[in-house]
Amino acid sequence: MKKISYLLLIVLLVLSGCKPKAQEDFKKYNPQNDVYYEIFVRSFADSDGDGIGDLNGVTENLDYLDDLGVSGIWLMPINKTNSYHGYDILDYYDINPDYGTMNDFETLVKEADKRDIKIMIDLVINHTSDRHPWYLEASKGVTNPYRDYYVFNNGAAYSSFVGGMVDLNLGNDKVKEEIKDIFDFYLDKGVKGFRLDAAKHFFDNPGELTPTIKNTAFMLEMNSYIKEKAPDTFMVAEVFEYAYQFNLDYYLGADSILDFSIAQIIQNRIGGGTSAYMLTSSLDKIFDAYRGIDPEFVASPFITNHDLDRIANMPGFSGPNGLIKMKQAASVLLTLPGSPFIYYGDELGMKGARYEGTNIPGYGVVYDEYRRSPFLWGEAAKNTTWLPSDGSNDEVEALKDQKEDENSLYNHYKTLINLRQKTPALAFGNYFEVWNDTSGFIQGYVRYYEKDNYKQAVLVVHNLGVNDTTIDIDAKKVLFGSLTLRANETGIYELKDLDGAIDVSR
């Protein structure tokens, strides 16, 4: 259904004589290519002074995100819940009261749309809270009509995750209809994307022999359903696996997969320096594999997210070279095919790592909380205070200060995001080929976009070594950096054509 709708759109536009004339025209042909910004609402911005981030806080700071250049927002769970993190849903049709009301959510969607910013929500359908009304009914006995809404084994509900979360029976047609109703509800609100949490666990119940096949088939059914109503909707699945081969089948079901394999490559090759000479070849192998499943694949690369320690805590990204390496990691992320995802605060170099049950005075026992620390606005009226500082961000400059520093990490992100958004070869399509002169610590790749009478080729070169190097090309235009790259610097160049840059015979 996805490919048929996409091809039909192109045919209709061509027959009507509509050809792309500007960046917004290209978007019609590439509706799922965006730059997403992941937000943990509790930590982002407080609008009412209670110390907890809320939806109105996001709405009031949409201009910040618009200026940064992002065109999509992924909201971590916003539904009524028992927990701080929100992944144990109590009611799919209600908003977490800490975050506001459904009216507040509707306002956010409308205000974001005015800025051409899409809203993606975290849809948690692998499981619910064990206090969800469905489960309270199911637990009354084997004859209860809701019993088969969940997976029971020897009388006990199966849980992929601890903490009062019980797995839904996604093979039950009644459950599928409930989920389709949830999709309809949020599509009607103007939501343009869904991040499916824990997709590899959908059929992860005892005795299941073919979970991947069933996971993919389920996502394909759901994706086909929502595409009938909203063809441009973006469904991205969380498949927490570092081996890219594990993603291949899932590309048959979802539009995209949040790519832990690419995250690991960026973390290791840039930060750790491990096999730096394999940066582009490793990426090329992944994209080639995805292309073999779907020539029109849309990748979803990222560096870190809420389930990982912050990039600033990872080996190689701290110390005297930490800032320039974080900049280079961003340069890689924001020049890759697809829809890159940025974790809130990574543009500031925020720190945050997992604790293993440490007791924090004034809060209590913590685990993942500090991976999701309050955003550093540098403005007391916006700052959230729900989580006491652990001191890890005491030396990190707040946004207010980084805006004034042209060499800050924030301004690097802003420059690269906005460059990507106005450069079709970077923003659209999934073309990625290794540059012919890639060797050792000089790692390069070509991004290319062609539509009707428009063509653009862009060369991206990363110097992962410690010595300066001069890039010997006859560039049409230097888009970023210069032809002389110092250690951990990136150059982006518009080419006159593809001749000599790649092996065009492949």
N, C-alpha and C positions, 0 to 999 in steps of 0.2 A: 504493500500500500504506500509506503514511504517513497519508493522510487517512482511508482506510477504517478503520484501526485506531483512530484518534482519535475518529471519529464513533461507532464501535461502543462504545468506552469510555463516552462520554457517555450513549448510549442505555441501556446496562446500568445505569449509576448512577442515571439518572432512573427507570427502571422498578423499581429496587429501593427507591426512596424515599429514596435517599441524596442529601442536599443539603449544600452547604458551610456549616459553622458557624464555622469558624476558619481561620486562615491555612493550616494544614496541609491542610485540606480542599480549598482552592483549588488546591493543588499537584497534586492528582489530575487536575484538568482542564488543567493547564499544566505538564506534566512536564519540558519543556525550557527553562523560564525559571529561570535561576540567575545568580549572580554568580561568575564564574570568576577564578582567580588563577593566572597563568602563572609556572611555576617552572623555572629552569635549575638542575637538581639540583646540579651541580658548585659553584655559587656560593651556595647557600642556607644550609645548616647542616651543620657537620661533627660527627659523633657519635663518631668514633674517634681524633681527634687527628692524622690524617695530613695535614690541611690541605685536603682535598678534600671537598666536600659529598657527602652520600650519602642513600640512601632512608631509613635510620634517622633521619637528621637531620630529614627532613621529618616522619616519624612523631612524633618527640619534640616537634615544634613545631606539631602539629595544633591544640592549644589556642589558640595565637596566631591561627591562621587562623579558628578557630571564633569567637573573641572579636571578631576584625575583622569577621566577619559573612559571609564568603564561603561559598558552598554548593557550589562545584566547584573542582577543581584541575586545571589543564592541565600535565602533566609534559612538558617538552621531551624529546627522545629519550633513552631509558634502556637501549636494547639495546647489545649488544657492538659495538664500533666501533673504527676506527683513529684517530679525531680527538678533539680536545677538545670539539667541538660536537655530535658524535653523529649527524650526518645521513648518514654513510656506513656503512650497516648491514652487519655481518658475520654476525649470527645473530639472526633475529627471535624466537627462542625462548629467548634467554639474556640476562641482565642485564649491563651494563657492570660489570666487576669493581671499577672505581673506586667504583661506587655501591652495591655489595653483591651480594646473591643474589636468586634468585627467591623464596625464603622471606621475605626482607626486603620484597619488593614485595607479596607476599600479606598480610603483616602490616600494611603501610601501607593497603592497600585495606580490610581488615577494620576497622582502627582509625578510618579516615575514615568508613566506613559507620556506625559507632557514633555519630558526630557529625552524621550526615546530610550528609556532604560527599562528593560524587561525584568519582571519579577519571577524567579524560580523558587518554589517551596520545597522543603524537605518533606517527602511523603513517606511516612513510616508504616509500611503495610506488612512487614515480615512478622510483626508482633504488636500486641497492645499491652497496656498496663494490666496487671492482674486485678485491678479495681475497675476496669472498663465494664460498663453495663452488660456487654455481650458475655464477658467471662464470668461475671457474677451469676448470670443465668446458667451458663454452661456448667458451672461448678455445683449446681443443685442436684445433678444426677444424670445418669446415662439416657434417660428418656426426655430430657429437656430439649426443646427445639434448637437451642443454641449450642448443644453439646458438640455437634460436628463443625462448629465454627473454629474449633481449636484442635490441636494434635494431642491426643491423650495416649499414653503408653502405660499399661497396667494400672490405670486409674489416676495416673499423675500427668499433669500438663507438661508438654515438652517446651524447653526454653533454650534458644540458641545463646541467649545472653542472661547473665545474672541480674539481680536487682529488681525483681518483680515484673519481668517482661515475659509474656507467654506467647508462643508462636501460633499464628493463625493458620488454618487449614486452607491454603490457597488452591487446593484441588476441588474445593466445595463450590458449586455453581452459585449458591446463595452468597457466599463470601465474595466471589467475583463480582456479583451484581452490586453488593455494598460498595466495593472499591470503585466500580464504574460510576456509581452515584457520587462518590467523593471527587473523582476526576471532574465530573460534570459541574459540581458545585463550585470548584475553584476556577474552572475554565470560564464559567459564567461571571466570576469576579474579575476576570481579566488576566489571570495568571498565564504566563507564556512558557513555563518550564517546570519539570518535576525531577527532582533528584530522588531516586529510589534507594532508600537505605537498605544495607545488608542484603543486596540482591543475590549473592551466592548462597545465602542461607534459606531462600524461599522454600525449598523442599529438602532442607537439611534435617529431616526427622529420622528417627531410628529405623533401620532396615531399608532406607531408600537407596536403590542401586544406581539410579540415573538422575541425580539431582541437577546436574548442569543442563541436560536436555530439557528437563521440566522447567527449570528456571527460565531458560531462553524462550520456550514455548509460551510460558505465562506472560513474559514481558512483551513478546510479539503480539499476543492477543490484546493486551492492554494498550500497547502503542498503536495498533491498528484501530482500536476503538476511538482513542482520542484524536487520531489523525483525521477521522471522518468529520469531526467537529471543528478541529483547528489544525490544518495541515502543517503549519509552521512551528507548532509546539515542539519543544526540545526535551526529550526524555534521556536523562543521563543516569547510568546505574553505578552504584558503588560496589565494586568487586575488589575486595581488599586482598590482592595477590600481587607479588612483585615479579612473577614470571609473566611476561606479556602473552605467552602462548595460551594462558588461562583465559585471556580476554576474547579470544577469537570467536568462540561460539556465541558469546554474549552480544557481539556486534550484529548477530542475526536477529536479535530481539529488540534491543534498545537502540536509540540513535547514536549513543556514545557511551564510553566507559571512563570514569575517573581513573587516570592512568598512574598507578603506583609504580609501574616499571620505569616510566619516564622520570618520575620524581626521584627514584633511587639513582638513576643515571646522573641527573643533575647534581644531586647531593654528593655522590662519590667522585665523579669526574672533575667537578669544579671545586667542591669543598675539600674532599679528602685527597684529591690528586690521583686517585686510583685509576690506572689505565686511561690517563687523559687523552692519549693518542687514539682512543677508540670512541670518543664522544660522538662524532658524526656517523661513524659506521654503525654504532649501536642504535642510534636513533633511526637511521635509514633501514636497518633490519626490521625494526618494529613497524614503521610506516608501510614498508613493503608487505609485511604479513597482513596488516589490516586491509590494505588495498586489494589483496587477494580474496578477502571475504566480501568487501564492498568497495568498488572503485570510487564511490562518492562518500567514503567514511568521513566522519567529523571526529577528530581527536579531542580529548579533554585533558591536556597536560596541566600539572600543577607542581609546586615545589614542596609545600607542606599543607596540612589542614588540621582540623580540630582533634584528630586522633593521633597526631604525631607531635613530637617536640618541635618547637619553633626552629626555623633555619638558623637563627642566631645562636642556638644552643648546640648545633651540630658541629662535629669535628671539621676544622678548616675555616669555619665561618665566624670564628671569634679571634681575638688577638689583633695584632697590628695589621694583618692583611684581611681581616674579617669583612670590613666594609666594601672593599673593592671586589672581593669574591661574591658577596651578596649582590652587588651590582651586576657582576657577570652572570650569576645565576638568573637574575631577572632578565638580562639581555638574551639569554638562551630561551627562557620560557616564552618571552613576548615576541619571538621571531619564529616560533614553531607553528606548524599547521593546526587548524582547528579553533577551539574556543578555550583559551587558557583561563585557569581559575587562580585568583589571588586570595590568600587568606588575610582577613582584616588584620592590620597591624604589621604585616610582613613588609609593607612599603615603608615602615618606620624602623625596621630592624628590631621589633619587639622581641623580648625573650619570654620563655615559658616552657617548663618541662614537667613531666609527670612525677608525682610523689607516690609512694607506696604506703598509704595509710598514715601519713604524718598528721599530727594534731597541730592545727594552726590556731593560736590564741585569738579569740574573737570570732572564730568561724567554726572550727571543729575539724574532723578528719577529712583530708583531701586526697584525691587521686588525680583526675584529669583537669581539675579546675584551673590550674595555672597555665595550662596550654591554651586556656580560653580567658585570659586575663583582661581587665578593662582596657579599652583603647586609650591611648595617650594623646588626648586633645591639647593638654596644656591650658585648658579653660575649665575652671571649677564648676561652672554652670552646666557643662556637658558631661563631665567625668562621672562614671559610675563607681560606686563605692561598695557594692555588694560583697566583694572579695578583698580582704585586707592585703596590702602589698607584702610580698615575700622578699622585697629588696632587689629582685633580679632586674628590674627595669629602672633602677635609680639612676643609672648612668646613660640611659637611652633618651635622646632628645625627643621632646614631644612634637606633635605636628606643628604647633604654632611657631616653634623655633626652626624646624626643618624647612618650612616654607620660605624662610628668609635666607637660607643657605643654598646657593645654587649648586653646590657640590654634594648636597644631602642625598641619602638613599631615596627619600620621598620624591625629590625632583628628578632623579634618575628614572624612577618608575613612571612618573607623569610624562616625561619626555618620550620614553619608549612606548607607552600605551598610546599616546596621541599620534606618534609616528606610525604605529601599526594601523591605527584607525583610518589614517588618510593615505595609506600605501596599499593598493589592492593586492599586490603580490604577497604581502605579509598578512593581510586581513582575511583573504578569501582563498578558497580551494585548499587542496591538500598536497600540492606539488612540493616535493622535497628530494633533491639530488645532491650527492656529495660533490663538492668542488674538486676539480681535477688536481689542484695544487695543495690539497690537504695533505699534511705530513707532520708527524710528531706532535709538537705542541701547537701547531698552527692548524686549527680545525675550522673548516668552512663548508657551507652548503648554499644551494641556490633555491630560492622560492620564485615561482613563476605563475602568472595569471594571464589568461587570454579569454576574451569574450567579444565576439563579433569583430569589430575593427580595432579593438584595444588590446595591446600586449604590454606586459611589463615583466622584466626579470630583475631580481634583486639578489645580490651576493651578501651573505653574512659570514664574517670571519671573526673567530675568537682566538686571541693569543693566550694560551694556557700556560705559557712558559714564563721565565724570569727575564729573558732578553728582549730588547726592542726588535721589531721586525717591520720591514716595509713591504706593503702589498703591491705587487707588480701587475697592475691591471690598467686598462684604458677605460676608466669608469665614465659613464655618462654624467653621473652626479654622486657626490658623497652625501648620503642621507644622514649619517650619524658617525661621529668619531672622525678619524682621518686615515690617510693611507699609511701612516706610521703608527703602529700599535705598540704600546708599552705592555708590561706584564699585566695580565688579566684585564686587558682592554678589548673592546669589541668595535669592529667597523662594519657599517652597513652601506652598500654601494648599489646604485641603480646601474645596470649594465646596458650597453647598447643593443646587445642581443645575447643569445646563448652560446654562440660559437666560441669554442675553446674553454668555456667555463665547466662543462660537464661532458661526459661521454654520451652524445646524442644518439649513438647507434644502439643503445640498450633498449 
